């Protein structure tokens, strides 16, 4: 009888614990998200926001159908339908190639995650042997990933000087025939993540591969400086130069990830050297960061480019995966994606899915939304999340 009493007592304790957990879950998290400020805290539920795959802004095998429908290629890009997309090839001096979303389908990217898989090498085979890890071969110049409000320079065939001048005027001054931003016009508006495989400037103390990030807002004022490895760029420097691992230049699959949440002004950029989901942070801004989007359509266009100089390289794109963040289907009737409740759910998503503990108060959210609506986001007062400061070297 004593044994049965102990068992009943144990069962009662377990059941009581389960009931309390359920009650506590429903009572605590729905109305109070402040607990996500503590990194070590175990959260009680998942966010009502989920990742939804955007096939229109993604690229996968077979490539040709996807490119014909949703992408633009320019330069000397080579496409193997069931293989990869070569933006540049070893031995091709001065070659450039770009791949850019054409604006068809869903390119209204407000809260999203984008992952680009690629490989860079200069040997005959795709991957160098491990014995060469100590000394990557000489190559150049590099590749860039852009998120931009402008893709007209890639869409239009401007043969006459008049057409080029008309485009420059309508685009705010974008130099259609310039390729200094690793295949893109050096003054292209938007975010540019530049992966440099050759030091053009002797004052660049970090050896390749190195990474520089900048934000161009005004094509007439902001541009990337290829000759100085970004040092003399007039755009807003976000980070760099950052020293990357040598494997980036040895043909090993590498991934870049961009997470941008316009709703709260959050931007995060990571790199994965092995293609296995081991992300290393390159840059993060928790709030107040605005990526320019097309004023007419509200779209943001994804682009990947590569440029060869006197030294050459092969840059292959393996694929692009884009997901958007939206309320789960069964939540759409309960709240919209334009209020503070949705912003709180995004913060919870960052904590549960990406281990990033970010908090924006309701007053901060209202101020951010007001700035965006009235187009008061400028660089004069440090908006866009920008506070100009000297570059700091980092090794990753």
C-alpha positions in Angstrom: 0.0 0.0 0.0 2.9 2.3 0.8 4.3 1.7 -2.7 1.1 2.5 -4.4 0.8 5.7 -2.3 4.2 6.9 -3.5 3.3 6.2 -7.1 0.0 8.1 -6.8 1.8 11.0 -5.2 4.4 11.1 -8.0 1.7 11.0 -10.7 -0.1 13.8 -9.0 3.0 16.0 -8.9 3.7 15.4 -12.6 0.2 16.2 -13.6 0.1 19.3 -11.5 3.4 20.4 -13.1 2.0 19.9 -16.6 -1.2 21.8 -15.8 0.8 24.7 -14.4 3.0 24.8 -17.5 0.0 25.1 -19.8 -1.7 27.7 -17.7 1.6 29.7 -17.3 2.2 29.5 -21.1 -1.2 31.0 -22.0 -1.1 33.6 -19.3 2.5 34.8 -19.6 3.6 35.2 -23.2 0.7 36.5 -25.2 0.6 39.9 -23.5 4.2 40.3 -22.2 7.1 40.0 -24.6 9.5 41.9 -22.3 11.0 38.5 -21.1 12.8 38.0 -24.4 15.3 40.6 -23.2 17.0 37.9 -21.2 19.2 35.7 -23.5 19.2 32.7 -21.3 15.4 32.6 -20.6 13.4 29.7 -21.9 10.5 31.1 -23.9 7.0 29.6 -23.5 5.7 29.8 -27.1 6.7 30.4 -30.7 6.0 33.6 -32.6 2.8 34.0 -34.5 5.0 35.1 -37.4 6.4 32.4 -39.7 8.8 32.2 -42.7 7.0 31.8 -46.0 9.0 30.8 -49.1 9.1 33.4 -51.9 9.8 31.4 -55.1 9.7 34.5 -57.3 12.7 36.0 -55.5 14.5 32.7 -55.3 16.7 30.8 -57.7 17.1 27.0 -58.0 17.8 24.3 -60.5 16.8 24.0 -63.3 17.9 27.6 -63.7 16.8 28.6 -67.1 13.1 28.7 -66.6 13.5 30.7 -63.4 15.8 33.2 -65.0 13.6 33.6 -68.0 10.6 34.4 -65.8 12.1 36.3 -62.8 15.7 37.3 -63.4 18.0 39.3 -65.6 21.5 38.5 -66.6 24.0 40.9 -68.0 27.7 40.9 -69.0 29.2 37.5 -69.8 27.2 35.3 -67.4 27.1 31.6 -68.2 24.3 29.4 -67.2 24.3 25.6 -66.8 20.7 24.7 -66.4 21.3 21.8 -63.9 24.7 23.0 -62.6 25.5 26.6 -61.6 25.6 30.1 -62.8 29.0 31.5 -63.6 29.2 35.3 -63.3 32.9 35.4 -64.2 35.5 32.8 -65.3 39.2 32.3 -64.7 41.3 33.6 -67.6 38.8 36.2 -68.8 40.5 39.5 -68.1 38.2 42.4 -67.5 35.0 40.2 -67.6 32.0 41.0 -65.5 28.6 39.4 -65.0 25.5 40.1 -63.0 22.3 38.4 -62.0 19.4 40.6 -60.9 15.7 40.1 -60.1 13.6 41.7 -62.9 10.6 42.9 -60.8 8.1 40.3 -62.0 6.3 38.4 -59.4 6.6 39.2 -55.7 9.5 41.6 -55.1 7.8 43.6 -52.3 10.4 42.5 -49.7 9.6 44.2 -46.4 10.4 41.6 -43.7 12.5 38.9 -45.2 15.5 36.5 -45.1 17.7 35.9 -48.1 20.5 33.2 -48.4 22.9 33.2 -51.4 25.1 30.1 -51.9 28.2 30.6 -54.0 31.8 29.5 -54.7 34.9 31.4 -55.8 38.1 29.9 -57.1 40.9 30.2 -59.6 42.0 26.7 -60.2 40.9 24.3 -62.9 38.8 22.3 -60.6 36.0 23.6 -58.4 37.9 23.2 -55.1 41.5 23.6 -54.2 43.2 20.9 -52.2 43.5 21.3 -48.4 47.3 21.7 -48.8 46.8 25.1 -50.4 44.8 26.5 -47.5 47.8 28.4 -46.4 48.2 30.3 -49.7 45.1 31.1 -51.8 46.0 31.7 -55.5 46.1 35.3 -56.7 42.8 36.3 -58.2 40.6 39.4 -58.6 38.7 41.5 -58.3 35.7 40.1 -56.3 31.9 39.8 -56.1 29.0 41.8 -54.6 25.5 41.2 -53.3 23.2 44.1 -53.6 19.6 44.9 -52.5 18.6 47.9 -54.5 15.5 49.9 -55.5 16.9 50.2 -59.1 17.3 47.6 -61.8 16.7 49.6 -64.9 20.4 49.6 -65.9 20.1 45.8 -66.3 16.7 45.7 -67.9 17.1 48.3 -70.6 19.4 48.0 -73.7 20.6 51.6 -74.1 22.5 51.7 -77.3 22.4 55.5 -78.0 24.0 58.2 -75.9 20.6 59.9 -75.7 19.0 56.8 -74.2 21.8 56.6 -71.6 21.4 60.2 -70.6 17.7 59.7 -70.3 18.2 56.8 -68.0 20.8 58.6 -65.9 18.3 61.4 -65.5 15.4 59.2 -64.5 17.4 57.0 -62.2 18.9 60.0 -60.3 22.3 59.6 -61.9 23.1 55.8 -62.0 26.1 55.2 -64.3 24.7 52.5 -66.5 28.0 51.7 -68.2 30.1 51.5 -65.0 30.9 48.1 -63.4 33.2 49.1 -60.5 30.8 47.7 -57.8 31.9 44.1 -58.8 29.8 44.2 -62.0 27.2 46.8 -60.8 27.3 50.6 -61.3 29.5 52.1 -58.6 26.8 54.6 -57.5 23.9 52.1 -57.5 21.5 53.0 -54.6 20.9 50.4 -51.9 22.9 48.0 -49.8 26.1 46.6 -51.2 28.0 43.6 -49.6 31.4 43.6 -51.3 33.6 40.5 -51.1 37.0 41.6 -52.3 39.5 38.9 -53.5 42.4 41.3 -54.4 44.0 44.3 -52.7 44.1 47.1 -55.2 45.3 49.7 -52.6 48.6 49.3 -50.8 47.1 51.0 -47.8 44.6 48.2 -47.3 46.4 46.3 -44.6 44.2 43.2 -44.5 44.9 40.5 -47.0 42.2 39.1 -49.3 39.6 37.8 -48.9 38.0 40.8 -47.2 34.5 42.2 -46.9 33.1 45.7 -47.0 29.5 46.8 -46.6 28.0 50.2 -47.5 24.7 51.9 -48.2 24.4 54.2 -51.1 21.4 56.6 -50.9 22.1 59.3 -53.5 23.7 58.2 -56.8 24.9 61.7 -57.3 26.8 61.7 -54.0 27.5 58.1 -53.1 29.7 55.6 -54.9 32.0 52.6 -54.2 35.7 53.1 -54.7 37.2 50.0 -56.4 40.7 51.4 -56.5 40.9 51.8 -52.8 39.1 48.6 -51.8 36.2 50.7 -50.5 38.3 53.0 -48.3 37.5 56.1 -50.3 33.9 55.3 -51.0 31.5 58.1 -50.5 28.6 56.0 -49.5 27.8 55.2 -45.9 30.2 52.6 -44.6 28.5 50.0 -42.4 31.4 47.7 -41.7 34.8 46.7 -43.0 37.3 45.9 -44.1 36.6 42.5 -42.4 39.1 39.7 -42.8 37.3 36.5 -44.1 38.6 32.9 -44.0 40.8 31.8 -46.9 38.3 29.0 -47.8 36.2 31.6 -49.5 38.8 31.8 -52.3 39.4 28.1 -52.5 36.1 26.9 -54.1 34.4 25.9 -51.0 30.6 26.5 -50.9 30.0 29.7 -48.9 26.7 31.3 -48.0 25.7 34.9 -47.2 22.5 35.6 -45.3 20.6 38.9 -45.0 17.8 39.3 -42.5 15.9 42.5 -42.9 12.8 43.5 -40.9 11.5 46.9 -42.2 8.7 46.8 -39.6 11.2 47.4 -36.8 14.2 48.6 -38.8 16.4 45.5 -38.1 19.3 44.4 -40.3 21.6 41.4 -39.8 24.2 40.0 -42.3 25.9 36.6 -41.6 28.3 34.3 -43.4 28.5 30.5 -43.4 31.8 29.2 -44.5 31.0 25.5 -44.7 27.4 25.7 -46.0 26.2 23.8 -43.0 24.3 26.5 -41.1 27.2 27.6 -38.9 26.5 31.4 -39.2 29.1 34.0 -38.2 27.8 37.5 -37.8 29.2 40.2 -40.0 26.9 43.1 -39.2 23.8 43.9 -37.1 21.7 47.0 -36.5 18.8 46.4 -34.1 16.6 49.3 -35.1 16.2 52.4 -37.3 17.7 50.9 -40.5 15.8 51.6 -43.7 16.8 49.9 -47.0 15.7 52.1 -50.0 12.9 50.7 -52.1 11.5 51.7 -55.5 9.3 54.8 -55.0 6.9 53.8 -57.7 6.5 50.1 -57.0 7.7 49.6 -53.4 10.0 46.8 -54.6 13.5 45.8 -53.6 15.6 44.0 -56.2 18.2 41.3 -55.3 21.5 41.2 -57.3 24.7 39.3 -57.4 27.7 40.4 -59.5 31.3 39.6 -60.1 34.2 41.4 -61.7 37.6 40.3 -63.1 40.5 42.6 -63.4 44.0 41.8 -64.7 43.8 38.9 -62.4 40.8 36.6 -62.8 38.5 34.3 -60.9 35.5 32.0 -61.3 32.5 33.1 -59.3 29.6 30.5 -59.3 26.1 31.1 -57.9 24.7 27.9 -56.5 21.3 29.1 -55.5 19.2 31.8 -53.8 16.6 31.2 -51.2 14.3 34.0 -50.1 11.7 33.8 -47.3 9.3 36.5 -46.2 8.0 36.8 -42.6 4.2 37.0 -42.3 1.6 36.2 -39.7 0.5 32.6 -39.8 -2.6 31.9 -41.8 -4.8 31.4 -38.7 -3.7 34.7 -37.2 -4.5 37.0 -40.1 -8.0 37.7 -39.0 -6.9 38.6 -35.5 -4.2 41.3 -36.2 -2.6 43.1 -39.0 1.1 43.5 -40.0 1.0 47.2 -39.4 0.6 47.5 -35.7 2.8 47.1 -32.6 1.4 43.6 -31.8 3.0 42.4 -35.1 6.3 44.2 -34.2 6.3 42.3 -30.9 5.8 39.0 -32.7 8.8 39.9 -34.9 10.9 40.5 -31.8 9.7 37.1 -30.4 10.6 35.5 -33.8 14.1 36.9 -33.6 14.6 35.6 -30.1 13.2 32.1 -30.8 14.5 31.4 -34.3 17.8 33.5 -34.4 18.7 34.0 -30.7 18.7 37.7 -31.2 17.1 39.6 -28.3 15.9 43.0 -29.6 13.3 45.2 -28.0 11.4 48.1 -29.5 8.9 50.0 -27.3 5.6 51.1 -28.6 6.6 54.7 -28.6 9.8 53.8 -30.6 7.7 51.8 -33.0 5.2 54.7 -33.6 8.1 57.1 -34.2 9.8 54.7 -36.7 6.5 54.2 -38.5 5.9 58.0 -38.6 9.4 58.6 -40.0 8.9 56.1 -42.8 5.4 57.4 -43.7 6.5 61.0 -43.9 9.8 60.2 -45.7 11.8 61.9 -43.0 14.4 59.2 -43.1 17.5 61.1 -44.0 21.2 60.7 -43.2 21.5 64.2 -41.7 20.4 63.1 -38.3 21.8 59.6 -38.3 18.7 57.9 -39.6 18.9 54.7 -41.6 20.6 53.5 -38.5 23.8 55.3 -39.7 26.2 57.1 -37.5 29.3 57.7 -39.7 32.4 56.5 -38.0 35.9 55.3 -39.1 36.1 51.7 -40.3 37.2 49.1 -37.7 39.2 46.0 -38.8 37.8 42.7 -37.7 38.9 39.2 -38.3 36.2 36.5 -38.8 
